[in-house]
Amino acid sequence: MKGKITISLIKPYAVKNGYAGQILAKINEAGFRISAMKYVQLSLGQAKKFYAIHNGQKYFEKLVNFMITGPIVVLLLEKEDAVASYRKLIGATDPHRAEEGTLRKLFGASIEMNAVHGSDSDENAIKEANFFFSEMERF
């Protein structure tokens, strides 16, 4: 499945502000197949484990503390060249610098409160998929 999956997290800011449905619609319009989806509330430990790759970065504590402020929607997405395609759809981390029409431009408020997460590599997409979904939850 390398190259054909990516993970998306609709972050607490976007969920709280009612953007999840619109984000899902944009994902569908972009040709992604949703093969798994769930609503979860991360604990601090889970957020730290998920974002461990960023541990040591100056933004790490802000990021994990933001990610536990409310529920998130987790999606396993399928498409050819899924990681690159999804990263193009979501845009730059800073919504003010993201291209028009990208998810972060449309639904994000700031670097800290951007609307979505997307896997940054095929290897991390597999790790992230395994973090959130068992094989029984994938369709």
PAROPA-244879 format. One record per residue: x, y, z of N, C-alpha, C, CB in turn; residue in three letters. Coordinates in steps of 0.001 Angstrom, whole numbers, padded with zeros to 6 digits, always signed. Each point is the difference from the previous one (the first is absolute). Glycine has a CB too. Layout:
BEGIN
XYZXYZXYZXYZALA...
***
This chain:
BEGIN
+000814-001203+000000-000814+001203+000000+000856+001265+000000-001782-001266+001200MET+003111+001131-001226+000868+001168-000009-000350+000885-001190+001837-001303+001144LYS-001955+002588-000847-000311+000949-001041-001479+000205-000249+002116-000629-000988GLY-002955-000212+001565-001429+000081-000283-000843+000426+001194+000360-001745-001684LYS+000272+001985+002841-000769+000424+001171+000616+001246+000628-000691-002379+000406ILE-000136+003087+000302+000435+001107+000849-000999+000130+001140+001115+001212-001951THR-000669-000549+002990-000874+000267+001139-000354+001475+000006+001028-001890+001333ILE-002243+002179-000987-000442+001365+000232-000610+000082+001387-000403+000374-002469SER+000749+000671+003173-000670+000321+001256-000699+001330-000195+001707-001280+001403LEU-002988+001316-001169-000712+001270+000060+000137+000440+001450-001675-000563-001916ILE+002410+001638+002111+000449+000409+001331-001109+000654+000822+002275+000299-000946LYS-002038-000189+002270-001052+000510+000897-000610+001334-000417+001163-001192+001789PRO-000364+002115-002267-000532+001310-000424-001052-000169-001095+002196+001084+000591TYR-001879-001903-001584-000924-000189-001126-001248-000771+000423+001950+000034-001570ALA-001781-001024+002436-001156-000756+000492-000910+000922+000813+001367-002137+000049VAL-000768+002885+000879-000764+000891+000876-000789+001034-000804+001726-000327+001787LYS-001155+000799-002880-000647+001038-000794-000906-000545-001100+001945+001425+000491ASN-002179-002731-000492-000966-000594-000922+000479-000171-001428-001688+000987+001414GLY+003010-001073-001621+000540-000108-001345+000203-001435-000483+001088+002158+000419TYR-001287-003138+000440+000303-001389-000375-000751-000435-001260+000405-000505+002413ALA-001671+000799-002506-000785-000402-001169+000514+000625-001284-001964-000253+001481GLY+002296+001524-001434+000523+000676-001177+001373-000554-000406-001279+002057+000666GLN+002094-002367+000334+001318-000587-000277-000163-001380-000626+001009+001286+001922ILE-001916-002092-001387-000262-001321-000581-000466+000120-001446-000585-000871+002274LEU-000256+001836-002551-000474+000204-001369+001159+000345-000936-002218+000768+000897ALA+003115+000088-000452+001159+000380-000823+000915-001203-000240-000122+002346+000916LYS+000268-003189+000091+000817-001215-000136-000620-000922-001047+000750+000182+002415ILE-002062-000356-002345-000696-000828-000995+000114+000593-001391-001585-000754+001763ASN+001392+002053-001883+000097+000676-001300+001389-000153-000614-001729+001637+000762GLU+002754-001756+000086+001381-000141-000482+000328-001441-000409+000649+001902+001490ALA-001635-002791-001394+000186-001361-000477+000568-000988+000992+000294+001016-002142GLY-000274-000660+003419+000471-000938+001016-001123-000944+000404+001661+001697+000828PHE-001282-002925-000530-000925-000991+000543+000260-000084+001497-000088-001322-002193ARG-000942+001470+002996+000129-000128+001452-000164-001472+000346-000894+002361+000415ILE+001979-002994+000036-000070-001429+000316-000138-000265+001491+001366-000439-002012SER-001209+001474+002842-000256-000109+001437-000200+001420+000530+001384-002161+000224ALA-002246+002273+000795-000278+001306+000577-000517-000185+001412-000499+000972-002271MET+000937-000086+003161-000553+000000+001358+000198+001355+000663+000453-002458+000186LYS-001258+002661+000828+000018+001185+000839+000712-000412+001276-002170+000973-000993TYR+003219-000264+001403+000708-000356+001236+000383+001243+000774+000869-002075-001084VAL-000649+001889+002367+000551+001034+000885+001339-000533+000492-002322+000876+000722GLN+003408-000252-001141+001327-000450+000400+000295+000392+001443+000768+000187-002376LEU-000090-001073+003090+000560+000353+001305+001340+000689-000250-001172-001961+001179SER+001725+002574-000152+001306+000636-000142+001052-001028-000400-000647+001729+001708LEU+000609-002896-001098+000957-001059-000335-000120-000459-001447-000076-000725+002369GLY-001145+000574-002851-000207-000410-001391+000487+001074-000973-001972-001375+000721GLN+001683+002641-000411+000443+001091-000869+001528+000057-000041-002105+001297+000525ALA+002746-001462+000625+001469+000007+000039+000572-001173-000784-000071+001128+002236LYS-000557-002271-002134+000478-001167-000741-000192+000198-001503-000539-001470+001971LYS-000619+001969-002376-000261+000203-001422+000976+001004-000604-002414-000531+000392PHE+002669+001620+000319+000876+001052-000509+001445-000131+000495-001994+001481-000098TYR+002382-002659+000550+001351-000215+000535+001093+000411-000978-000910-001865+001349ALA+000646+001754-002635+000973+000390-001017+000395+001482+000144-000968-001747-001550ILE+000099+002553+002152+000262+001431+000181+000526+000343+001391-001786+000441-001655HIS+001947-001466+002507+000490+000242+001361+001359+000689-000083-001258-002025+000895ASN+001435+003049-000077+001227+000776-000036-000128+001287-000796+001227-002114+000226GLY-002260+002202-001058-000250+001236-000746-000664+001016+000934-000234-001290-002194GLN+000470+002561+001944-000543+001027+000900-001527+000018+000035+002033+001347-000451LYS-002662-001839-000593-001467+000016-000081-000654-001279+000544+000230+001484-001983TYR+000559-002465+002398-000536-001306+000387-001053+000107+001105+002183-001014-000647PHE-001879+001680+001739-000945+000073+001127-001284+000720-000398+001931-000006+001594GLU-001829+001098-002356-001202+000702-000465-000852-000906-000871+001233+002174+000095LYS-000560-002919-000979-000715-000891-000909-000768-001068+000760+001737+000417-001734LEU-001071-001133+002633-000700-001079+000699-001084+000549+000922+002076-001395-000117VAL-001830+002552+000724-001041+000587+000853-001206+000452-000815+001769+000731+001601ASN-001546-000223-002809-001106+000361-000885-000788-001237-000414+001310+001972-000828PHE-000606-003052+000522-000656-001200-000516-000882-000704+001028+001917-000256-001530MET-001803+000607+002801-000847-000627+001024-001136+000923+000445+001982-001320+000766ILE-002153+002461-001457-001035+000957+000406-001409-000413-000404+001709+001757-000183THR-001827-002765-000651-001320-000446-000426+000131-001197-000911-000891+002324+000207GLY-000243-002875-000629+000043-001178-000869+000569+000333-001383-001970-000928+001237PRO+002476-000113-001882+000507+000095-001369-000682-001069-000840+002237+000909+000794ILE-002204-000729-002092-000469-001023-000931+001244-000552-000681-002289+001130-000372VAL+002450-002448+000452+001157-000663-000596-000463-000761-001236+001157-000199+002259VAL-000428+000389-003368-000364-000623-001268+001184-000745-000583-001693+001792-000409LEU+001440-002977-000089+000966-000724-000817-000465+000175-001436+000576-001712+001846LEU+000252+002377-002641-000366+000343-001369+000804-000814-000995-000597+002303+000742LEU-000026-002656-001853+000666-000745-001059-000089+000760-001309-000523-002158+001159GLU+001630+002137-001895+000080+000601-001323+001420-000263-000500-001765+001817+000528LYS+001973-001875-001825+001359-000087-000528+000788+001220+000471-000794-001313-002032GLU+002028+001087+002447+000872+001068+000493-000733+000817+001071+001192+000102-002243ASP-001767-000814+003202-000895+000594+000993+000650+001101+000831-001161-002168+000084ALA+002377+001943+000394+000635+000989+000874+000176+001326-000739+001192-001844+001246VAL-000575+001805-002399+000239+001239-000759-001314+000657-000417+002171-000949-000828ALA-003144+000154+000413-001291+000560-000421-000708+000681+001163-000188-001779-001749SER+000224+001147+002910-000684+000584+001146+000727+001243+000502-000848-002270+000620TYR+002172+002238-000621+000751+001170+000447-000272+001194-000914+001782-001504+000954ARG-001976+001253-002224-000358+001087-000921-001391+000546+000344+001430-001041-001822LYS-002358+000142+002151-001360+000405+000356-000032+000814+001293-000859-002040-001152LEU+001689+001682+002133-000076+000694+001288+000748+001328+000008-000203-002213+001081ILE+001270+002346-001853+000730+001263-000066+000999+000177+001126-001961+000961-001113GLY+002579+000198+001134+001036+000327+000975-000556+000017+001419+001186+001333-001749ALA-000318-001624+002715-000397-000041+001412-000615+001326+000442+001823-001661+000441THR-001249+002763-000876-000512+001321+000338-001141+000342-000966+002278+000737+000905ASP-003504-000681-000422-001139+000286-000886+000141+001311-000774-001412-001270+001582PRO+002124+002227-001020+000184+001292-000666+000948-000090-001192-000424+001114+002184HIS+001212-002183-002239+000936-000208-001110-000445-001125-000934+001833+000819+001475ARG-002876-001510-001073-000496-001121-000803-000677+000518-001271-000311-001385+002095ALA+000362+000569-003140-000638+000375-001266-001512+000055+000156+001892-001044-001270GLU-002499+001913+000469-001461+000112-000013-000616-001368-000299+000148+002421-000751GLU-001232-002730+001434-000724-001234-000239+000504-001206+000780-000459+000898-002209GLY+001617-000768+002877+000500-001133+000790-000767-000074+001318+002304+000207-001054THR-002300-001381+001664-000758-000190+001237+000470+000917+001117-000369-002354-000666LEU+001675+002520+000782+000501+000869+001068-000336+001467-000266+001849-001634+000417ARG-001844+002057-001661-000380+001375-000337-001484+000225+000291+001793+000079-001780LYS-002610-001051+001401-001447+000138+000161-000467-000117+001451-000230-000922-002279LEU+000880+000020+003056-000561-000352+001302+000933+000209+001191-001352-001619-001218PHE+002590+002033+000994+000945+000196+001097+000000+001432+000497+001394-001822-000931GLY-000941+002015+002168+000057+001336+000591+001431+000506+000135-002102-000511+001224ALA+003042-000404-000964+001389+000387+000228+000877-001233-000156-000691+001878+001566SER+002005-001684-001445+000901-001160-000048-000386-000992+001094+001874+001433-000930ILE-002114-000922+002134-000350-000877+001120-001372-000634-000175+001412+001409+001478GLU-002345-000681-002062-001364-000497-000160-000325-000210-001474-000681+001182+002108MET+001579-001894-002809-000328-000346-001376-001015-001132+000040+002295+000726-000855ASN-003013-000897-000175-001189-000849+000029+000265-001495-000056-001137+001856-001064ALA+002228-002255+000413+000215-001419-000262+001474-000392+000102-002004+000036-001475VAL+002199-001303+001728+001321-000629-000065-000014-000940-001191+000371+000174+002525HIS+000765-000292-003182+000171-000992-001055+001353-000659+000141-001500+001298-001533GLY+001574-002577+001274+001274-000723+000059+001020+000689-000891-001200-002170+000465SER+002471+002154-000039+001040+000681-000767+000865-000932-000839+000007+001702+001766ASP-000240-003008-001659+000753-000971-000808-000797-001296-000052+002237+001048+000640SER-001890-001897-001600-000664-001307-000089+000262-000821+001258+000221+000048-002507ASP+001010+000017+003015+000346-000761+001202-000814+000473+001204+002318-000348-000906GLU-002437+001668+001072-000782+000521+001118-001489-000252-000183+001741+001737+000349ASN-002216-001770-001577-001416-000320-000240-000315-001397+000528-000023+001491-002044ALA+000915-002429+001809-000210-001370+000489+000031-000025+001524+001043-000934-002098ILE-000061+001606+002709+000093+000053+001469-001242+000648+000595+002502+000127-000156LYS-002933+000985-000447-001162+000713+000518-001281-000814-000169+001138+002160-000530GLU-001268-002851-000584-001167-000865-000206-000044-001085+001063+000072+000451-002471ALA+001083-001029+002761+000061-001048+001024-000237+000545+001404+001582-001242-001456ASN-001248+002493+001681-000241+000638+001298-001499+000092+000283+002137+001313-000243PHE-002911-000946-000777-001424+000260+000212-000944-001142-000369+000560+002329-000402PHE-000175-003192-000542-000959-000977-000516+000549-001416+000030-000947+001774-001444PHE+000128-002692+001951+000319-001418-000110-000383-000455-001405-000361-000390+002505SER+000802-000779-002887-000366-000544-001319-001518-000180-000109+002236-001175-000139GLU-002896+000858+001244-001459-000213-000008-000780+001287-000261+000334-001886+001587MET+000305+003034-001385-000684+001278-000186+000201+000583-001405+000284+000408+002441GLU+000458-001093-003267+000324+000506-001341-000859-000708-001037+002367+000511+000715ARG-002971+000269-001596-000900-000554-001002+000393+000417-001400-001812+000005+001680PHE
***
